[in-house]
Amino acid sequence: MRSDSLSVIRLDGELEISRRDEIAKALHLDGSERGVLLDFSDVTYADSTSLAELLRFRAEAEPHRIPIAIVIGSKQFARLIQYAGLSAAFKIFDDRGAALRYLSDPQAT
Amino acid sequence: MTGSSELRLHCLAHPAAAKSLRHALATFLAVIDIDSALTDDVLTAVGEALVNVVEHAYSSDGPGELELFARIEDDAILVDVYDRGTFIERDGRRAGAASAWASSARSPAPYRWTPKAARTSTCSSMPREKTTTHLPHNGVGS
């Protein structure tokens, strides 16, 4: 059954290959979430290891129609997503407020 | 940028080594008067080359050698990442993501770097069975 609550997953620091297991463990769904906010406001660097885990997480959420909003504070992280051609694959926001507004009504945007 | 300086580091290709070498490169680049976005791009590209070595160069027998050689030559930042392994397929999905990134890195970028010149080649100064990822950059941001 779909929960009324949003799930917030927060990671910080550098999301890189030596933290792959931690990232994979954090990006976990139980399938009942109304939406997921990935708060990466305090992430300072990310590599393709994180992108792979984000894509895996997105693929897990898709069958459940669980919307995902990602808050990214690091320009490097934002550019990595852009260069990888994945900008359209994720709903990316500069701040939590905008991300929460999207999650409150994903169809409106 | 004028003159010449260089950074050469050598270690085993453990996952933590990619981070350590990238941090060392960041410190090396910090003395250059280029904008932060350009530094980010260099660190991102080199970081991916380092991750590729950690992920795909060596078998489960254990990590082999990883070397980073960065230098500033007049108006260029040149970074080579060396390994002595051969390509090891770890995981189709992750390799696919890495390939997607590598493809995008060869696309036109908003800065005047020269990703199209990035190449994998043999380096004559290293023993056989090694890979060189060469990322020339003219060091000028837009």
gemmi code that builds the backbone of each chain (N, CA, C; Angstrom):
import gemmi

chains = {
    "A": [
        ("MET", (0.844, -1.189, 0.000), (0.000, 0.000, 0.000), (0.881, 1.242, 0.000)),
        ("ARG", (0.475, 2.253, -0.748), (1.263, 3.463, -0.855), (1.190, 4.274, 0.439)),
        ("SER", (2.345, 4.637, 0.962), (2.414, 5.437, 2.181), (2.132, 6.898, 1.857)),
        ("ASP", (1.754, 7.679, 2.858), (1.543, 9.108, 2.658), (2.828, 9.894, 2.835)),
        ("SER", (3.835, 9.210, 3.251), (5.046, 9.943, 3.607), (6.067, 9.975, 2.473)),
        ("LEU", (6.853, 11.018, 2.515), (7.977, 11.121, 1.597), (9.187, 10.505, 2.262)),
        ("SER", (9.986, 9.864, 1.484), (11.247, 9.340, 1.986), (12.355, 10.335, 1.625)),
        ("VAL", (13.168, 10.660, 2.606), (14.292, 11.566, 2.361), (15.588, 10.786, 2.555)),
        ("ILE", (16.392, 10.776, 1.527), (17.700, 10.106, 1.591), (18.761, 11.182, 1.432)),
        ("ARG", (19.613, 11.270, 2.425), (20.612, 12.341, 2.416), (22.019, 11.739, 2.408)),
        ("LEU", (22.817, 12.171, 1.464), (24.226, 11.778, 1.415), (25.063, 13.048, 1.317)),
        ("ASP", (26.277, 12.982, 1.839), (27.134, 14.159, 1.730), (28.567, 13.743, 1.406)),
        ("GLY", (29.421, 14.734, 1.262), (30.830, 14.461, 0.952), (31.023, 14.065, -0.500)),
        ("GLU", (31.952, 13.186, -0.740), (32.277, 12.768, -2.099), (31.644, 11.411, -2.405)),
        ("LEU", (30.836, 11.378, -3.434), (30.205, 10.117, -3.839), (31.084, 9.489, -4.908)),
        ("GLU", (31.959, 8.624, -4.480), (32.924, 8.056, -5.421), (33.095, 6.565, -5.167)),
        ("ILE", (33.947, 5.974, -5.937), (33.987, 4.521, -6.051), (34.219, 3.802, -4.719)),
        ("SER", (34.987, 4.405, -3.817), (35.257, 3.713, -2.548), (34.024, 3.696, -1.646)),
        ("ARG", (32.995, 4.485, -1.992), (31.754, 4.501, -1.198), (30.595, 3.808, -1.929)),
        ("ARG", (30.911, 3.034, -2.935), (29.848, 2.440, -3.745), (28.847, 1.643, -2.905)),
        ("ASP", (29.357, 0.787, -2.021), (28.452, -0.046, -1.229), (27.546, 0.805, -0.338)),
        ("GLU", (28.134, 1.836, 0.249), (27.345, 2.741, 1.097), (26.255, 3.445, 0.282)),
        ("ILE", (26.624, 3.895, -0.916), (25.660, 4.587, -1.779), (24.540, 3.630, -2.193)),
        ("ALA", (24.926, 2.425, -2.578), (23.928, 1.434, -3.006), (22.971, 1.101, -1.866)),
        ("LYS", (23.522, 0.991, -0.666), (22.692, 0.664, 0.501), (21.735, 1.805, 0.818)),
        ("ALA", (22.216, 3.037, 0.686), (21.377, 4.201, 1.003), (20.246, 4.363, -0.013)),
        ("LEU", (20.552, 4.087, -1.273), (19.545, 4.263, -2.322), (18.695, 2.997, -2.415)),
        ("HIS", (17.796, 2.897, -1.489), (16.973, 1.692, -1.357), (15.504, 2.084, -1.226)),
        ("LEU", (14.640, 1.344, -1.875), (13.196, 1.596, -1.813), (12.501, 0.427, -1.148)),
        ("ASP", (11.378, 0.718, -0.443), (10.538, -0.411, -0.018), (9.288, -0.498, -0.892)),
        ("GLY", (9.119, 0.459, -1.806), (8.029, 0.401, -2.767), (6.759, 1.089, -2.323)),
        ("SER", (6.690, 1.521, -1.080), (5.462, 2.142, -0.588), (5.565, 3.662, -0.493)),
        ("GLU", (6.697, 4.213, -0.842), (6.890, 5.650, -0.699), (5.976, 6.435, -1.652)),
        ("ARG", (5.511, 7.593, -1.176), (4.749, 8.486, -2.055), (5.699, 9.239, -2.990)),
        ("GLY", (6.894, 9.415, -2.513), (7.909, 10.100, -3.299), (9.231, 10.033, -2.556)),
        ("VAL", (10.302, 10.293, -3.260), (11.626, 10.244, -2.631), (12.386, 11.536, -2.928)),
        ("LEU", (12.885, 12.132, -1.869), (13.763, 13.286, -2.014), (15.195, 12.828, -1.770)),
        ("LEU", (16.017, 12.941, -2.781), (17.444, 12.636, -2.628), (18.152, 13.958, -2.368)),
        ("ASP", (18.541, 14.154, -1.126), (19.162, 15.424, -0.744), (20.682, 15.306, -0.832)),
        ("PHE", (21.206, 15.810, -1.933), (22.655, 15.805, -2.151), (23.219, 17.225, -2.026)),
        ("SER", (22.549, 18.043, -1.207), (22.968, 19.444, -1.046), (24.420, 19.561, -0.626)),
        ("ASP", (24.867, 18.624, 0.208), (26.221, 18.710, 0.756), (27.186, 17.727, 0.110)),
        ("VAL", (26.806, 17.222, -1.054), (27.745, 16.397, -1.825), (28.714, 17.342, -2.547)),
        ("THR", (29.992, 17.090, -2.420), (30.991, 17.994, -3.000), (31.593, 17.472, -4.305)),
        ("TYR", (31.413, 16.174, -4.550), (31.963, 15.573, -5.779), (31.215, 14.271, -6.034)),
        ("ALA", (31.024, 13.953, -7.302), (30.409, 12.667, -7.646), (31.070, 12.125, -8.902)),
        ("ASP", (31.162, 10.811, -8.990), (31.703, 10.199, -10.206), (30.655, 9.274, -10.822)),
        ("SER", (31.036, 8.564, -11.871), (30.069, 7.747, -12.596), (29.558, 6.572, -11.755)),
        ("THR", (30.282, 6.233, -10.695), (29.779, 5.209, -9.772), (28.421, 5.653, -9.217)),
        ("SER", (28.334, 6.926, -8.830), (27.070, 7.436, -8.285), (25.998, 7.479, -9.357)),
        ("LEU", (26.403, 7.861, -10.580), (25.410, 7.896, -11.666), (24.822, 6.510, -11.905)),
        ("ALA", (25.679, 5.501, -11.873), (25.192, 4.132, -12.083), (24.199, 3.750, -10.993)),
        ("GLU", (24.504, 4.120, -9.749), (23.588, 3.794, -8.652), (22.289, 4.600, -8.765)),
        ("LEU", (22.393, 5.848, -9.207), (21.180, 6.657, -9.399), (20.295, 6.065, -10.495)),
        ("LEU", (20.918, 5.591, -11.555), (20.138, 4.981, -12.637), (19.474, 3.694, -12.164)),
        ("ARG", (20.192, 2.926, -11.364), (19.620, 1.702, -10.812), (18.442, 2.025, -9.895)),
        ("PHE", (18.594, 3.065, -9.071), (17.534, 3.486, -8.151), (16.304, 3.970, -8.940)),
        ("ARG", (16.551, 4.731, -9.983), (15.451, 5.230, -10.820), (14.703, 4.065, -11.459)),
        ("ALA", (15.448, 3.070, -11.913), (14.816, 1.897, -12.535), (13.978, 1.120, -11.521)),
        ("GLU", (14.422, 1.115, -10.265), (13.642, 0.440, -9.215), (12.350, 1.192, -8.926)),
        ("ALA", (12.407, 2.516, -8.966), (11.242, 3.340, -8.619), (10.197, 3.369, -9.718)),
        ("GLU", (10.649, 3.246, -10.938), (9.763, 3.440, -12.081), (8.548, 2.508, -12.097)),
        ("PRO", (8.712, 1.211, -11.860), (7.529, 0.333, -11.885), (6.499, 0.680, -10.818)),
        ("HIS", (6.957, 1.290, -9.720), (6.050, 1.686, -8.638), (5.514, 3.105, -8.838)),
        ("ARG", (5.933, 3.747, -9.889), (5.548, 5.144, -10.176), (5.855, 6.067, -9.003)),
        ("ILE", (6.993, 5.862, -8.419), (7.417, 6.694, -7.297), (8.260, 7.852, -7.836)),
        ("PRO", (7.781, 9.095, -7.673), (8.566, 10.226, -8.168), (9.819, 10.463, -7.323)),
        ("ILE", (10.864, 10.851, -7.984), (12.137, 11.128, -7.316), (12.556, 12.557, -7.638)),
        ("ALA", (12.894, 13.303, -6.592), (13.460, 14.647, -6.784), (14.861, 14.661, -6.192)),
        ("ILE", (15.769, 15.242, -6.917), (17.162, 15.280, -6.461), (17.591, 16.725, -6.246)),
        ("VAL", (18.109, 16.996, -5.055), (18.668, 18.321, -4.777), (20.187, 18.218, -4.892)),
        ("ILE", (20.726, 19.012, -5.771), (22.172, 18.983, -6.006), (22.759, 20.367, -5.729)),
        ("GLY", (23.753, 20.392, -4.859), (24.391, 21.652, -4.517), (25.689, 21.888, -5.258)),
        ("SER", (26.341, 20.811, -5.664), (27.657, 20.914, -6.296), (27.529, 21.131, -7.802)),
        ("LYS", (28.214, 22.146, -8.293), (28.204, 22.378, -9.739), (28.878, 21.221, -10.471)),
        ("GLN", (29.891, 20.650, -9.850), (30.575, 19.507, -10.494), (29.603, 18.360, -10.707)),
        ("PHE", (28.798, 18.067, -9.692), (27.822, 16.979, -9.785), (26.800, 17.292, -10.886)),
        ("ALA", (26.313, 18.522, -10.894), (25.327, 18.908, -11.909), (25.915, 18.780, -13.314)),
        ("ARG", (27.172, 19.169, -13.461), (27.804, 19.092, -14.774), (28.074, 17.648, -15.179)),
        ("LEU", (28.409, 16.808, -14.207), (28.613, 15.387, -14.511), (27.346, 14.793, -15.128)),
        ("ILE", (26.202, 15.117, -14.522), (24.926, 14.620, -15.048), (24.667, 15.178, -16.444)),
        ("GLN", (24.974, 16.461, -16.599), (24.790, 17.096, -17.914), (25.677, 16.444, -18.970)),
        ("TYR", (26.939, 16.265, -18.655), (27.873, 15.699, -19.629), (27.533, 14.249, -19.959)),
        ("ALA", (26.962, 13.549, -18.989), (26.587, 12.155, -19.233), (25.287, 12.065, -20.036)),
        ("GLY", (24.679, 13.211, -20.315), (23.442, 13.224, -21.092), (22.244, 12.745, -20.308)),
        ("LEU", (22.300, 12.912, -18.979), (21.241, 12.382, -18.124), (20.370, 13.468, -17.494)),
        ("SER", (20.485, 14.692, -17.973), (19.712, 15.783, -17.370), (18.216, 15.503, -17.424)),
        ("ALA", (17.765, 14.914, -18.524), (16.334, 14.655, -18.673), (15.884, 13.418, -17.905)),
        ("ALA", (16.827, 12.646, -17.413), (16.467, 11.401, -16.727), (16.050, 11.635, -15.283)),
        ("PHE", (16.434, 12.795, -14.746), (16.151, 13.067, -13.335), (15.488, 14.429, -13.171)),
        ("LYS", (14.694, 14.561, -12.116), (14.152, 15.863, -11.723), (15.141, 16.457, -10.728)),
        ("ILE", (15.857, 17.468, -11.170), (16.942, 18.032, -10.374), (16.585, 19.444, -9.937)),
        ("PHE", (16.846, 19.746, -8.672), (16.511, 21.044, -8.105), (17.710, 21.607, -7.349)),
        ("ASP", (17.690, 22.946, -7.228), (18.780, 23.616, -6.510), (18.543, 23.632, -5.001)),
        ("ASP", (17.286, 23.525, -4.593), (17.002, 23.595, -3.162), (15.857, 22.658, -2.780)),
        ("ARG", (15.797, 22.376, -1.508), (14.811, 21.411, -0.999), (13.386, 21.900, -1.207)),
        ("GLY", (13.171, 23.216, -1.051), (11.814, 23.750, -1.190), (11.224, 23.423, -2.550)),
        ("ALA", (11.986, 23.691, -3.572), (11.510, 23.430, -4.934), (11.286, 21.936, -5.144)),
        ("ALA", (12.184, 21.132, -4.588), (12.043, 19.676, -4.736), (10.787, 19.182, -4.031)),
        ("LEU", (10.523, 19.712, -2.837), (9.334, 19.297, -2.086), (8.056, 19.757, -2.776)),
        ("ARG", (8.103, 20.933, -3.384), (6.919, 21.400, -4.132), (6.636, 20.454, -5.297)),
        ("TYR", (7.686, 20.017, -5.963), (7.499, 19.070, -7.068), (6.901, 17.763, -6.553)),
        ("LEU", (7.432, 17.259, -5.448), (6.959, 15.974, -4.932), (5.531, 16.054, -4.399)),
        ("SER", (5.098, 17.273, -4.000), (3.737, 17.403, -3.481), (2.722, 17.270, -4.620)),
        ("ASP", (3.159, 17.558, -5.837), (2.264, 17.428, -6.976), (3.091, 17.197, -8.251)),
        ("PRO", (3.614, 15.993, -8.416), (4.495, 15.725, -9.567), (3.833, 15.942, -10.918)),
        ("GLN", (2.528, 15.788, -10.985), (1.832, 15.946, -12.280), (1.747, 17.391, -12.709)),
        ("ALA", (1.922, 18.307, -11.746), (1.744, 19.728, -12.061), (2.894, 20.273, -12.889)),
        ("THR", (4.015, 19.597, -12.887), (5.173, 20.128, -13.625), (5.458, 19.311, -14.872)),
    ],
    "B": [
        ("MET", (49.120, 30.918, -17.690), (50.079, 29.929, -17.241), (51.363, 30.026, -18.051)),
        ("THR", (52.452, 29.983, -17.370), (53.723, 29.944, -18.075), (54.630, 28.940, -17.389)),
        ("GLY", (55.696, 28.573, -18.055), (56.656, 27.671, -17.455), (56.166, 26.259, -17.447)),
        ("SER", (56.790, 25.432, -16.584), (56.476, 24.015, -16.565), (56.596, 23.484, -15.148)),
        ("SER", (55.673, 22.632, -14.750), (55.776, 21.924, -13.476), (55.030, 20.614, -13.643)),
        ("GLU", (55.292, 19.666, -12.774), (54.666, 18.363, -12.961), (54.401, 17.660, -11.641)),
        ("LEU", (53.505, 16.691, -11.712), (53.134, 15.864, -10.575), (53.121, 14.427, -11.065)),
        ("ARG", (53.840, 13.556, -10.392), (53.833, 12.148, -10.793), (53.606, 11.307, -9.538)),
        ("LEU", (52.564, 10.515, -9.540), (52.225, 9.680, -8.384), (51.995, 8.255, -8.841)),
        ("HIS", (52.363, 7.328, -7.997), (52.312, 5.920, -8.351), (51.790, 5.149, -7.144)),
        ("CYS", (50.817, 4.271, -7.349), (50.292, 3.489, -6.222), (49.564, 2.258, -6.765)),
        ("LEU", (49.023, 1.456, -5.869), (48.200, 0.328, -6.283), (46.777, 0.814, -6.562)),
        ("ALA", (46.113, 0.160, -7.502), (44.802, 0.625, -7.964), (43.658, 0.159, -7.055)),
        ("HIS", (43.749, 0.524, -5.785), (42.639, 0.303, -4.859), (41.571, 1.369, -5.098)),
        ("PRO", (40.309, 1.097, -4.726), (39.287, 2.136, -4.878), (39.661, 3.455, -4.198)),
        ("ALA", (40.261, 3.376, -3.022), (40.614, 4.614, -2.313), (41.703, 5.401, -3.045)),
        ("ALA", (42.465, 4.721, -3.893), (43.553, 5.405, -4.599), (43.010, 6.428, -5.591)),
        ("ALA", (41.857, 6.136, -6.186), (41.282, 7.077, -7.147), (41.012, 8.416, -6.468)),
        ("LYS", (40.487, 8.346, -5.264), (40.202, 9.577, -4.524), (41.500, 10.286, -4.140)),
        ("SER", (42.464, 9.542, -3.640), (43.731, 10.147, -3.202), (44.444, 10.852, -4.359)),
        ("LEU", (44.493, 10.195, -5.504), (45.186, 10.797, -6.643), (44.418, 12.017, -7.159)),
        ("ARG", (43.110, 11.929, -7.140), (42.309, 13.085, -7.581), (42.532, 14.268, -6.646)),
        ("HIS", (42.592, 14.008, -5.355), (42.840, 15.096, -4.401), (44.222, 15.706, -4.624)),
        ("ALA", (45.188, 14.854, -4.887), (46.543, 15.367, -5.145), (46.551, 16.241, -6.396)),
        ("LEU", (45.806, 15.798, -7.419), (45.724, 16.589, -8.648), (45.034, 17.931, -8.371)),
        ("ALA", (44.001, 17.904, -7.542), (43.300, 19.151, -7.188), (44.254, 20.138, -6.521)),
        ("THR", (45.087, 19.628, -5.631), (46.064, 20.488, -4.964), (47.061, 21.042, -5.976)),
        ("PHE", (47.479, 20.187, -6.898), (48.418, 20.595, -7.947), (47.808, 21.698, -8.819)),
        ("LEU", (46.515, 21.539, -9.147), (45.860, 22.504, -10.028), (45.512, 23.808, -9.313)),
        ("ALA", (45.483, 23.750, -7.987), (45.055, 24.925, -7.219), (45.980, 26.124, -7.416)),
        ("VAL", (47.204, 25.855, -7.818), (48.146, 26.970, -7.995), (47.987, 27.643, -9.358)),
        ("ILE", (47.159, 27.042, -10.218), (46.983, 27.603, -11.560), (45.813, 28.580, -11.554)),
        ("ASP", (45.956, 29.634, -12.261), (44.910, 30.644, -12.308), (43.886, 30.298, -13.391)),
        ("ILE", (43.055, 29.305, -13.097), (41.956, 28.968, -13.998), (40.678, 28.941, -13.192)),
        ("ASP", (39.532, 29.060, -13.869), (38.289, 29.132, -13.102), (37.917, 27.763, -12.530)),
        ("SER", (37.079, 27.803, -11.508), (36.780, 26.588, -10.761), (36.019, 25.561, -11.597)),
        ("ALA", (35.202, 26.041, -12.542), (34.451, 25.102, -13.381), (35.408, 24.287, -14.250)),
        ("LEU", (36.433, 24.957, -14.727), (37.410, 24.258, -15.550), (38.181, 23.228, -14.722)),
        ("THR", (38.554, 23.615, -13.525), (39.212, 22.665, -12.629), (38.295, 21.467, -12.371)),
        ("ASP", (37.019, 21.751, -12.126), (36.057, 20.662, -11.912), (36.041, 19.701, -13.091)),
        ("ASP", (36.057, 20.276, -14.294), (35.997, 19.423, -15.492), (37.230, 18.533, -15.613)),
        ("VAL", (38.377, 19.109, -15.331), (39.602, 18.307, -15.399), (39.550, 17.199, -14.352)),
        ("LEU", (39.146, 17.554, -13.139), (39.094, 16.552, -12.073), (38.047, 15.479, -12.369)),
        ("THR", (36.944, 15.877, -12.981), (35.912, 14.902, -13.341), (36.438, 13.928, -14.392)),
        ("ALA", (37.055, 14.468, -15.421), (37.564, 13.607, -16.499), (38.660, 12.670, -15.996)),
        ("VAL", (39.594, 13.233, -15.254), (40.684, 12.400, -14.732), (40.141, 11.411, -13.701)),
        ("GLY", (39.177, 11.878, -12.893), (38.557, 10.971, -11.913), (37.946, 9.760, -12.587)),
        ("GLU", (37.315, 9.972, -13.745), (36.725, 8.840, -14.469), (37.805, 7.903, -15.025)),
        ("ALA", (38.898, 8.475, -15.475), (39.999, 7.629, -15.958), (40.554, 6.782, -14.813)),
        ("LEU", (40.676, 7.388, -13.638), (41.174, 6.647, -12.471), (40.196, 5.542, -12.068)),
        ("VAL", (38.918, 5.861, -12.075), (37.903, 4.852, -11.739), (37.940, 3.708, -12.748)),
        ("ASN", (38.141, 4.046, -14.006), (38.218, 2.998, -15.026), (39.358, 2.024, -14.741)),
        ("VAL", (40.480, 2.554, -14.304), (41.603, 1.669, -13.974), (41.225, 0.768, -12.797)),
        ("VAL", (40.677, 1.368, -11.749), (40.305, 0.597, -10.561), (39.276, -0.483, -10.920)),
        ("GLU", (38.326, -0.103, -11.765), (37.228, -1.007, -12.094), (37.601, -2.076, -13.113)),
        ("HIS", (38.365, -1.683, -14.099), (38.442, -2.529, -15.294), (39.832, -2.989, -15.710)),
        ("ALA", (40.864, -2.543, -15.019), (42.203, -2.881, -15.515), (42.723, -4.211, -14.995)),
        ("TYR", (42.329, -4.558, -13.776), (42.967, -5.720, -13.151), (41.941, -6.764, -12.732)),
        ("SER", (42.376, -7.990, -12.696), (41.491, -9.091, -12.330), (41.381, -9.178, -10.813)),
        ("SER", (40.619, -10.161, -10.357), (40.405, -10.314, -8.915), (41.657, -10.804, -8.190)),
        ("ASP", (42.742, -11.062, -8.919), (43.996, -11.462, -8.267), (44.537, -10.355, -7.373)),
        ("GLY", (44.066, -9.147, -7.617), (44.531, -8.030, -6.796), (44.843, -6.837, -7.661)),
        ("PRO", (44.854, -5.675, -7.043), (45.092, -4.466, -7.825), (46.524, -4.380, -8.321)),
        ("GLY", (46.673, -3.865, -9.496), (48.006, -3.632, -10.047), (48.377, -2.167, -9.935)),
        ("GLU", (49.282, -1.771, -10.776), (49.835, -0.423, -10.651), (48.947, 0.631, -11.313)),
        ("LEU", (48.956, 1.780, -10.701), (48.217, 2.950, -11.196), (49.146, 4.142, -11.080)),
        ("GLU", (49.233, 4.889, -12.140), (50.110, 6.050, -12.107), (49.408, 7.246, -12.720)),
        ("LEU", (49.608, 8.374, -12.093), (49.079, 9.637, -12.619), (50.259, 10.559, -12.889)),
        ("PHE", (50.270, 11.133, -14.057), (51.334, 12.068, -14.428), (50.671, 13.321, -14.978)),
        ("ALA", (50.777, 14.390, -14.228), (50.182, 15.664, -14.642), (51.285, 16.689, -14.805)),
        ("ARG", (51.156, 17.504, -15.788), (52.129, 18.582, -15.947), (51.467, 19.770, -16.634)),
        ("ILE", (52.060, 20.890, -16.366), (51.610, 22.136, -16.981), (52.706, 22.566, -17.931)),
        ("GLU", (52.331, 22.677, -19.180), (53.305, 23.087, -20.191), (52.764, 24.309, -20.897)),
        ("ASP", (53.340, 25.449, -20.574), (52.890, 26.722, -21.125), (51.397, 26.903, -20.855)),
        ("ASP", (50.558, 26.831, -21.900), (49.136, 27.070, -21.686), (48.326, 25.786, -21.662)),
        ("ALA", (48.952, 24.674, -21.331), (48.219, 23.407, -21.375), (48.367, 22.630, -20.065)),
        ("ILE", (47.279, 21.972, -19.705), (47.320, 20.992, -18.617), (47.292, 19.624, -19.284)),
        ("LEU", (48.290, 18.818, -19.017), (48.348, 17.477, -19.601), (48.319, 16.459, -18.475)),
        ("VAL", (47.405, 15.529, -18.566), (47.282, 14.507, -17.523), (47.248, 13.132, -18.175)),
        ("ASP", (48.152, 12.268, -17.752), (48.141, 10.875, -18.211), (47.813, 9.979, -17.027)),
        ("VAL", (46.990, 8.981, -17.268), (46.694, 7.957, -16.267), (47.138, 6.622, -16.845)),
        ("TYR", (48.023, 5.944, -16.152), (48.596, 4.700, -16.654), (48.133, 3.501, -15.825)),
        ("ASP", (47.920, 2.403, -16.488), (47.829, 1.123, -15.795), (48.581, 0.106, -16.640)),
        ("ARG", (48.717, -1.091, -16.105), (49.420, -2.143, -16.851), (48.540, -3.369, -16.989)),
        ("GLY", (47.250, -3.153, -16.942), (46.320, -4.270, -17.014), (45.670, -4.381, -18.377)),
        ("THR", (44.679, -5.251, -18.431), (43.850, -5.381, -19.615), (42.416, -5.212, -19.169)),
        ("PHE", (41.518, -4.911, -20.106), (40.148, -4.601, -19.734), (39.466, -5.813, -19.103)),
        ("ILE", (38.880, -5.601, -17.911), (38.145, -6.650, -17.205), (36.697, -6.195, -17.073)),
        ("GLU", (35.754, -6.962, -17.599), (34.339, -6.640, -17.483), (33.865, -7.021, -16.096)),
        ("ARG", (33.545, -6.022, -15.254), (33.095, -6.303, -13.896), (31.596, -6.565, -13.837)),
        ("ASP", (30.859, -5.696, -14.520), (29.418, -5.697, -14.374), (28.870, -4.960, -15.587)),
        ("GLY", (28.033, -5.632, -16.353), (27.549, -5.026, -17.584), (26.883, -3.697, -17.403)),
        ("ARG", (26.101, -3.561, -16.325), (25.369, -2.315, -16.112), (26.332, -1.165, -15.811)),
        ("ARG", (27.271, -1.456, -14.919), (28.169, -0.366, -14.541), (29.104, -0.006, -15.690)),
        ("ALA", (29.546, -1.018, -16.406), (30.398, -0.733, -17.552), (29.631, 0.104, -18.557)),
        ("GLY", (28.322, -0.165, -18.679), (27.512, 0.613, -19.602), (27.436, 2.066, -19.208)),
        ("ALA", (27.271, 2.308, -17.915), (27.209, 3.687, -17.438), (28.527, 4.389, -17.695)),
        ("ALA", (29.604, 3.671, -17.449), (30.924, 4.269, -17.678), (31.105, 4.564, -19.158)),
        ("SER", (30.631, 3.676, -20.010), (30.756, 3.903, -21.437), (29.958, 5.121, -21.866)),
        ("ALA", (28.766, 5.279, -21.256), (27.948, 6.441, -21.593), (28.693, 7.726, -21.248)),
        ("TRP", (29.343, 7.700, -20.099), (30.102, 8.883, -19.705), (31.260, 9.121, -20.667)),
        ("ALA", (31.969, 8.063, -21.007), (33.112, 8.220, -21.890), (32.675, 8.802, -23.228)),
        ("SER", (31.520, 8.362, -23.715), (31.021, 8.891, -24.976), (30.729, 10.373, -24.859)),
        ("SER", (30.096, 10.757, -23.736), (29.736, 12.159, -23.583), (30.977, 13.031, -23.452)),
        ("ALA", (32.026, 12.465, -22.865), (33.253, 13.242, -22.691), (33.909, 13.548, -24.022)),
        ("ARG", (33.481, 12.871, -25.065), (34.046, 13.139, -26.380), (33.165, 14.092, -27.175)),
        ("SER", (32.088, 14.552, -26.542), (31.206, 15.488, -27.216), (31.696, 16.912, -26.989)),
        ("PRO", (31.238, 17.849, -27.827), (31.637, 19.237, -27.612), (31.230, 19.703, -26.222)),
        ("ALA", (32.124, 20.339, -25.529), (31.863, 20.810, -24.176), (31.831, 22.335, -24.183)),
        ("PRO", (31.207, 22.946, -23.159), (31.096, 24.400, -23.148), (32.417, 25.111, -22.885)),
        ("TYR", (33.448, 24.391, -22.576), (34.754, 25.010, -22.367), (35.694, 24.602, -23.478)),
        ("ARG", (36.754, 25.361, -23.580), (37.683, 25.106, -24.683), (38.674, 24.021, -24.315)),
        ("TRP", (38.170, 22.935, -23.800), (39.071, 21.816, -23.625), (39.020, 20.996, -24.899)),
        ("THR", (39.823, 19.974, -24.994), (39.887, 19.236, -26.250), (39.631, 17.756, -26.010)),
        ("PRO", (38.404, 17.432, -25.543), (38.118, 16.026, -25.262), (38.219, 15.142, -26.492)),
        ("LYS", (38.005, 15.720, -27.680), (38.090, 14.884, -28.883), (39.504, 14.344, -29.074)),
        ("ALA", (40.465, 15.016, -28.407), (41.841, 14.549, -28.535), (42.177, 13.482, -27.503)),
        ("ALA", (41.234, 13.239, -26.544), (41.487, 12.204, -25.549), (41.633, 10.864, -26.264)),
        ("ARG", (42.559, 10.096, -25.817), (42.766, 8.832, -26.509), (43.349, 7.791, -25.559)),
        ("THR", (43.185, 6.576, -25.908), (43.843, 5.497, -25.191), (44.922, 4.944, -26.094)),
        ("SER", (46.118, 4.888, -25.599), (47.205, 4.481, -26.478), (48.315, 3.823, -25.677)),
        ("THR", (49.248, 3.267, -26.383), (50.415, 2.675, -25.742), (51.445, 3.762, -25.474)),
        ("CYS", (52.069, 3.677, -24.315), (53.099, 4.653, -23.974), (54.453, 3.957, -23.985)),
        ("SER", (55.360, 4.473, -24.753), (56.630, 3.780, -24.942), (57.507, 3.773, -23.689)),
        ("SER", (57.217, 4.674, -22.742), (58.054, 4.735, -21.552), (57.665, 3.701, -20.499)),
        ("MET", (56.546, 3.015, -20.733), (56.077, 2.028, -19.773), (56.277, 0.623, -20.351)),
        ("PRO", (56.416, -0.378, -19.478), (56.502, -1.750, -19.975), (55.239, -2.139, -20.736)),
        ("ARG", (55.262, -3.304, -21.349), (54.134, -3.737, -22.170), (52.858, -3.884, -21.334)),
        ("GLU", (51.729, -3.981, -22.014), (50.419, -4.163, -21.403), (50.074, -3.047, -20.434)),
        ("LYS", (49.935, -1.887, -20.950), (49.517, -0.751, -20.157), (48.601, 0.125, -21.006)),
        ("THR", (47.867, 0.945, -20.345), (46.946, 1.840, -21.033), (47.255, 3.264, -20.626)),
        ("THR", (47.237, 4.132, -21.566), (47.440, 5.539, -21.265), (46.183, 6.300, -21.655)),
        ("THR", (45.605, 7.005, -20.717), (44.520, 7.912, -21.050), (45.102, 9.316, -21.042)),
        ("HIS", (45.055, 9.959, -22.160), (45.743, 11.233, -22.349), (44.675, 12.302, -22.514)),
        ("LEU", (44.659, 13.268, -21.621), (43.617, 14.285, -21.643), (44.231, 15.674, -21.784)),
        ("PRO", (44.534, 16.067, -22.986), (45.103, 17.401, -23.166), (44.041, 18.479, -22.949)),
        ("HIS", (44.438, 19.588, -22.509), (43.515, 20.676, -22.227), (44.259, 21.963, -22.459)),
        ("ASN", (43.635, 22.892, -23.162), (44.370, 24.125, -23.415), (44.271, 25.114, -22.260)),
        ("GLY", (43.480, 24.750, -21.237), (43.505, 25.519, -19.998), (42.818, 26.862, -20.033)),
        ("VAL", (42.015, 27.130, -21.032), (41.348, 28.427, -21.113), (39.849, 28.247, -20.981)),
        ("GLY", (39.266, 28.848, -19.985), (37.821, 28.758, -19.813), (37.109, 29.797, -20.650)),
        ("SER", (35.823, 29.571, -20.907), (35.076, 30.538, -21.720), (34.469, 31.611, -20.829)),
    ],
}
model = gemmi.Model(1)
for chain_id, residues in chains.items():
    chain = gemmi.Chain(chain_id)
    for i, (resn, *xyz) in enumerate(residues, 1):
        res = gemmi.Residue()
        res.name, res.seqid = resn, gemmi.SeqId(i, " ")
        for name, pos in zip(("N", "CA", "C"), xyz):
            atom = gemmi.Atom()
            atom.name, atom.element = name, gemmi.Element(name[0])
            atom.pos, atom.b_iso = gemmi.Position(*pos), 0.0
            res.add_atom(atom)
        chain.add_residue(res)
    model.add_chain(chain)
structure = gemmi.Structure()
structure.add_model(model)
structure.setup_entities()
